[in-house]
Amino acid sequence: MNRSFSIFSAVLLITIASAGNAMAYVDPGSGSLILQMLIAGVVGALFYFRKAFHSLCSLFRRKDKDDPQNNSK
């Protein structure tokens, strides 16, 4: 597996290093779509990590005796 990763890395590096000019452009529709996908990815990651952060913090949070949500009667 290590050898195949090395070969893949070498081929990828050669491909990227030998790329020429594309003579293309990004029209405003494509640019706004790319920007929208980036913003959606960032917002989605923030919501995911917020939930993971809160669940991690709840493991270390001290439970109060006076809190009505923590009564298990």
PyRosetta script that sets phi, psi and omega in degrees:
from pyrosetta import init, pose_from_sequence

init()
pose = pose_from_sequence("MNRSFSIFSAVLLITIASAGNAMAYVDPGSGSLILQMLIAGVVGALFYFRKAFHSLCSLFRRKDKDDPQNNSK")
pose.set_psi(1, -36.9)
pose.set_omega(1, -179.1)
pose.set_phi(2, -66.1)
pose.set_psi(2, -38.2)
pose.set_omega(2, 179.8)
pose.set_phi(3, -67.2)
pose.set_psi(3, -41.4)
pose.set_omega(3, -179.9)
pose.set_phi(4, -67.1)
pose.set_psi(4, -34.2)
pose.set_omega(4, 176.5)
pose.set_phi(5, -66.9)
pose.set_psi(5, -39.2)
pose.set_omega(5, 178.0)
pose.set_phi(6, -64.5)
pose.set_psi(6, -42.6)
pose.set_omega(6, 178.5)
pose.set_phi(7, -64.8)
pose.set_psi(7, -44.7)
pose.set_omega(7, 178.7)
pose.set_phi(8, -60.7)
pose.set_psi(8, -43.0)
pose.set_omega(8, 179.5)
pose.set_phi(9, -63.6)
pose.set_psi(9, -41.5)
pose.set_omega(9, 179.8)
pose.set_phi(10, -65.4)
pose.set_psi(10, -43.8)
pose.set_omega(10, 179.1)
pose.set_phi(11, -64.5)
pose.set_psi(11, -42.3)
pose.set_omega(11, 178.8)
pose.set_phi(12, -62.9)
pose.set_psi(12, -43.1)
pose.set_omega(12, 179.2)
pose.set_phi(13, -63.8)
pose.set_psi(13, -42.5)
pose.set_omega(13, 178.4)
pose.set_phi(14, -65.3)
pose.set_psi(14, -40.6)
pose.set_omega(14, 179.9)
pose.set_phi(15, -63.7)
pose.set_psi(15, -44.6)
pose.set_omega(15, -179.3)
pose.set_phi(16, -69.4)
pose.set_psi(16, -39.3)
pose.set_omega(16, -177.3)
pose.set_phi(17, -70.6)
pose.set_psi(17, -27.7)
pose.set_omega(17, -175.9)
pose.set_phi(18, -98.3)
pose.set_psi(18, 10.9)
pose.set_omega(18, -179.4)
pose.set_phi(19, -71.8)
pose.set_psi(19, 136.5)
pose.set_omega(19, 178.7)
pose.set_phi(20, -99.2)
pose.set_psi(20, -170.5)
pose.set_omega(20, 177.5)
pose.set_phi(21, -69.4)
pose.set_psi(21, 140.5)
pose.set_omega(21, -177.2)
pose.set_phi(22, -87.9)
pose.set_psi(22, -23.5)
pose.set_omega(22, -176.7)
pose.set_phi(23, 54.0)
pose.set_psi(23, 44.7)
pose.set_omega(23, -179.2)
pose.set_phi(24, -134.0)
pose.set_psi(24, 172.8)
pose.set_omega(24, 178.1)
pose.set_phi(25, -140.4)
pose.set_psi(25, 163.8)
pose.set_omega(25, 175.3)
pose.set_phi(26, -107.4)
pose.set_psi(26, 114.5)
pose.set_omega(26, -179.4)
pose.set_phi(27, -72.7)
pose.set_psi(27, 162.9)
pose.set_omega(27, -175.8)
pose.set_phi(28, -59.2)
pose.set_psi(28, -32.7)
pose.set_omega(28, 178.7)
pose.set_phi(29, -65.5)
pose.set_psi(29, -44.2)
pose.set_omega(29, 178.6)
pose.set_phi(30, -68.9)
pose.set_psi(30, -39.2)
pose.set_omega(30, 179.1)
pose.set_phi(31, -63.3)
pose.set_psi(31, -40.9)
pose.set_omega(31, 179.4)
pose.set_phi(32, -70.3)
pose.set_psi(32, -33.0)
pose.set_omega(32, 176.9)
pose.set_phi(33, -66.0)
pose.set_psi(33, -43.1)
pose.set_omega(33, 178.0)
pose.set_phi(34, -63.6)
pose.set_psi(34, -43.3)
pose.set_omega(34, 178.3)
pose.set_phi(35, -63.2)
pose.set_psi(35, -40.7)
pose.set_omega(35, 178.6)
pose.set_phi(36, -64.4)
pose.set_psi(36, -39.8)
pose.set_omega(36, 178.4)
pose.set_phi(37, -66.6)
pose.set_psi(37, -40.0)
pose.set_omega(37, 178.2)
pose.set_phi(38, -64.0)
pose.set_psi(38, -44.3)
pose.set_omega(38, 179.4)
pose.set_phi(39, -64.5)
pose.set_psi(39, -42.4)
pose.set_omega(39, 178.8)
pose.set_phi(40, -63.5)
pose.set_psi(40, -38.3)
pose.set_omega(40, 177.6)
pose.set_phi(41, -65.2)
pose.set_psi(41, -41.7)
pose.set_omega(41, 179.2)
pose.set_phi(42, -65.7)
pose.set_psi(42, -45.5)
pose.set_omega(42, -179.6)
pose.set_phi(43, -65.0)
pose.set_psi(43, -41.2)
pose.set_omega(43, 177.3)
pose.set_phi(44, -62.3)
pose.set_psi(44, -41.1)
pose.set_omega(44, 178.1)
pose.set_phi(45, -65.6)
pose.set_psi(45, -38.4)
pose.set_omega(45, 178.2)
pose.set_phi(46, -63.3)
pose.set_psi(46, -42.8)
pose.set_omega(46, 177.7)
pose.set_phi(47, -64.8)
pose.set_psi(47, -41.3)
pose.set_omega(47, 179.9)
pose.set_phi(48, -64.0)
pose.set_psi(48, -48.8)
pose.set_omega(48, -177.2)
pose.set_phi(49, -71.7)
pose.set_psi(49, -25.3)
pose.set_omega(49, 175.5)
pose.set_phi(50, -65.8)
pose.set_psi(50, -44.1)
pose.set_omega(50, 179.0)
pose.set_phi(51, -65.4)
pose.set_psi(51, -42.7)
pose.set_omega(51, 178.8)
pose.set_phi(52, -65.3)
pose.set_psi(52, -38.6)
pose.set_omega(52, 179.1)
pose.set_phi(53, -65.2)
pose.set_psi(53, -43.1)
pose.set_omega(53, 179.8)
pose.set_phi(54, -67.3)
pose.set_psi(54, -37.7)
pose.set_omega(54, 178.2)
pose.set_phi(55, -69.7)
pose.set_psi(55, -33.3)
pose.set_omega(55, 176.6)
pose.set_phi(56, -69.3)
pose.set_psi(56, -41.5)
pose.set_omega(56, 179.1)
pose.set_phi(57, -67.3)
pose.set_psi(57, -30.3)
pose.set_omega(57, -179.3)
pose.set_phi(58, -68.0)
pose.set_psi(58, -23.8)
pose.set_omega(58, 177.0)
pose.set_phi(59, -68.5)
pose.set_psi(59, -31.2)
pose.set_omega(59, -175.8)
pose.set_phi(60, -101.3)
pose.set_psi(60, -4.5)
pose.set_omega(60, -177.3)
pose.set_phi(61, -77.1)
pose.set_psi(61, 136.9)
pose.set_omega(61, 178.8)
pose.set_phi(62, -79.6)
pose.set_psi(62, 136.7)
pose.set_omega(62, -179.6)
pose.set_phi(63, -92.0)
pose.set_psi(63, 130.7)
pose.set_omega(63, 178.7)
pose.set_phi(64, -85.0)
pose.set_psi(64, 146.7)
pose.set_omega(64, 178.6)
pose.set_phi(65, -76.1)
pose.set_psi(65, -28.1)
pose.set_omega(65, -177.1)
pose.set_phi(66, -84.5)
pose.set_psi(66, -7.7)
pose.set_omega(66, -177.1)
pose.set_phi(67, -75.7)
pose.set_psi(67, 120.7)
pose.set_omega(67, -177.1)
pose.set_phi(68, -67.9)
pose.set_psi(68, -19.9)
pose.set_omega(68, 179.4)
pose.set_phi(69, -75.0)
pose.set_psi(69, -22.2)
pose.set_omega(69, -175.9)
pose.set_phi(70, -97.9)
pose.set_psi(70, 6.3)
pose.set_omega(70, 178.0)
pose.set_phi(71, -76.5)
pose.set_psi(71, 127.6)
pose.set_omega(71, -179.3)
pose.set_phi(72, -117.3)
pose.set_psi(72, 48.5)
pose.set_omega(72, 179.5)
pose.set_phi(73, -86.1)
pose.dump_pdb("model.pdb")
